[in-house]
Amino acid sequence: MQTLSIFELLKQVITSWQVIAITVALILFLNIVFYVARRYHRPMSMPKISFKGKKGKKAEKAAPQEEIVTHDDDLGLEEA
């Protein structure tokens, strides 16, 4: 093919109504997506626990704790 005919074919493809319509649709879609991305704010998350507080908690866990036993644990079941 000659160079001149390739440029003519490329001009016809670029100026066709299908290519122009898809290009406009993509631009509108991207504008909407970027607008929503700018407007979206994430909800505030819970504050993180600092590492300083964990040292005191480890000392408390190391100490034996008394287990609380109640007599309401049988849930009304009869033993056979």
DRENDO-697066 format. One record per residue (C-alpha): x, y, z; residue number from 1; residue in three letters. Coordinates in Angstrom, 3 decimals. Example, Ala and Ser with C-alpha at 12.3 -4.5 7.8 and 13.67 -1.06 7.14 Angstrom:
BEGIN
+----------+----------+----------+-----+-----+
|        X |        Y |        Z |   n | res |
+----------+----------+----------+-----+-----+
|   12.300 |   -4.500 |    7.800 |   1 | ALA |
|   13.670 |   -1.060 |    7.140 |   2 | SER |
+----------+----------+----------+-----+-----+
//
This chain:
BEGIN
+----------+----------+----------+-----+-----+
|        X |        Y |        Z |   n | res |
+----------+----------+----------+-----+-----+
|    0.000 |    0.000 |    0.000 |   1 | MET |
|    1.087 |    3.480 |   -0.640 |   2 | GLN |
|    1.676 |    5.862 |    2.221 |   3 | THR |
|   -0.941 |    8.262 |    0.872 |   4 | LEU |
|   -3.688 |    5.638 |    0.869 |   5 | SER |
|   -2.868 |    4.607 |    4.485 |   6 | ILE |
|   -3.298 |    8.202 |    5.658 |   7 | PHE |
|   -6.598 |    8.503 |    3.765 |   8 | GLU |
|   -7.868 |    5.296 |    5.348 |   9 | LEU |
|   -6.775 |    6.461 |    8.813 |  10 | LEU |
|   -8.570 |    9.788 |    8.258 |  11 | LYS |
|  -11.785 |    7.985 |    7.308 |  12 | GLN |
|  -11.605 |    5.733 |   10.378 |  13 | VAL |
|  -10.961 |    8.594 |   12.794 |  14 | ILE |
|  -13.742 |   10.780 |   11.366 |  15 | THR |
|  -16.381 |    8.023 |   11.293 |  16 | SER |
|  -19.401 |    8.608 |   13.504 |  17 | TRP |
|  -18.884 |    5.361 |   15.440 |  18 | GLN |
|  -15.403 |    6.333 |   16.606 |  19 | VAL |
|  -16.525 |    9.840 |   17.534 |  20 | ILE |
|  -19.567 |    8.527 |   19.474 |  21 | ALA |
|  -17.496 |    6.002 |   21.452 |  22 | ILE |
|  -14.886 |    8.652 |   22.232 |  23 | THR |
|  -17.529 |   11.054 |   23.564 |  24 | VAL |
|  -19.159 |    8.268 |   25.597 |  25 | ALA |
|  -15.807 |    7.285 |   27.149 |  26 | LEU |
|  -15.019 |   10.890 |   28.062 |  27 | ILE |
|  -18.430 |   11.315 |   29.739 |  28 | LEU |
|  -18.067 |    8.021 |   31.606 |  29 | PHE |
|  -14.596 |    8.905 |   32.891 |  30 | LEU |
|  -15.802 |   12.347 |   33.992 |  31 | ASN |
|  -18.592 |   10.743 |   36.021 |  32 | ILE |
|  -16.234 |    8.195 |   37.597 |  33 | VAL |
|  -13.671 |   10.827 |   38.571 |  34 | PHE |
|  -16.414 |   13.123 |   39.944 |  35 | TYR |
|  -17.756 |   10.351 |   42.182 |  36 | VAL |
|  -14.224 |    9.457 |   43.292 |  37 | ALA |
|  -13.607 |   13.054 |   44.349 |  38 | ARG |
|  -16.914 |   13.317 |   46.218 |  39 | ARG |
|  -16.624 |   10.006 |   48.078 |  40 | TYR |
|  -15.399 |   10.235 |   51.666 |  41 | HIS |
|  -14.679 |    7.128 |   53.681 |  42 | ARG |
|  -16.255 |    6.975 |   57.128 |  43 | PRO |
|  -13.884 |    7.611 |   59.992 |  44 | MET |
|  -12.396 |    4.415 |   61.302 |  45 | SER |
|  -11.993 |    3.409 |   64.909 |  46 | MET |
|   -8.934 |    4.896 |   66.599 |  47 | PRO |
|   -6.024 |    2.502 |   66.724 |  48 | LYS |
|   -4.790 |    1.199 |   70.060 |  49 | ILE |
|   -1.319 |    2.393 |   70.885 |  50 | SER |
|    1.442 |   -0.099 |   71.614 |  51 | PHE |
|    2.117 |    1.481 |   75.007 |  52 | LYS |
|   -1.164 |    0.166 |   76.393 |  53 | GLY |
|   -0.418 |   -3.448 |   75.450 |  54 | LYS |
|    2.470 |   -3.823 |   77.941 |  55 | LYS |
|    0.163 |   -3.220 |   80.870 |  56 | GLY |
|   -2.418 |   -5.636 |   79.511 |  57 | LYS |
|    0.138 |   -8.444 |   79.193 |  58 | LYS |
|    0.998 |   -8.115 |   82.865 |  59 | ALA |
|   -2.690 |   -8.366 |   83.762 |  60 | GLU |
|   -3.174 |  -11.464 |   81.598 |  61 | LYS |
|   -0.197 |  -13.189 |   83.211 |  62 | ALA |
|   -1.802 |  -12.959 |   86.654 |  63 | ALA |
|   -4.258 |  -15.820 |   87.310 |  64 | PRO |
|   -7.854 |  -14.719 |   87.315 |  65 | GLN |
|  -10.622 |  -16.356 |   89.268 |  66 | GLU |
|  -13.290 |  -17.963 |   87.147 |  67 | GLU |
|  -16.823 |  -16.963 |   87.998 |  68 | ILE |
|  -19.099 |  -19.985 |   88.250 |  69 | VAL |
|  -22.865 |  -19.604 |   88.363 |  70 | THR |
|  -25.450 |  -22.289 |   89.000 |  71 | HIS |
|  -27.596 |  -21.176 |   86.051 |  72 | ASP |
|  -25.369 |  -22.961 |   83.524 |  73 | ASP |
|  -27.481 |  -26.151 |   83.203 |  74 | ASP |
|  -29.901 |  -24.440 |   80.765 |  75 | LEU |
|  -32.809 |  -26.563 |   81.963 |  76 | GLY |
|  -31.440 |  -29.821 |   80.546 |  77 | LEU |
|  -31.995 |  -33.059 |   82.435 |  78 | GLU |
|  -29.221 |  -35.600 |   82.808 |  79 | GLU |
|  -30.039 |  -39.182 |   81.934 |  80 | ALA |
+----------+----------+----------+-----+-----+
//
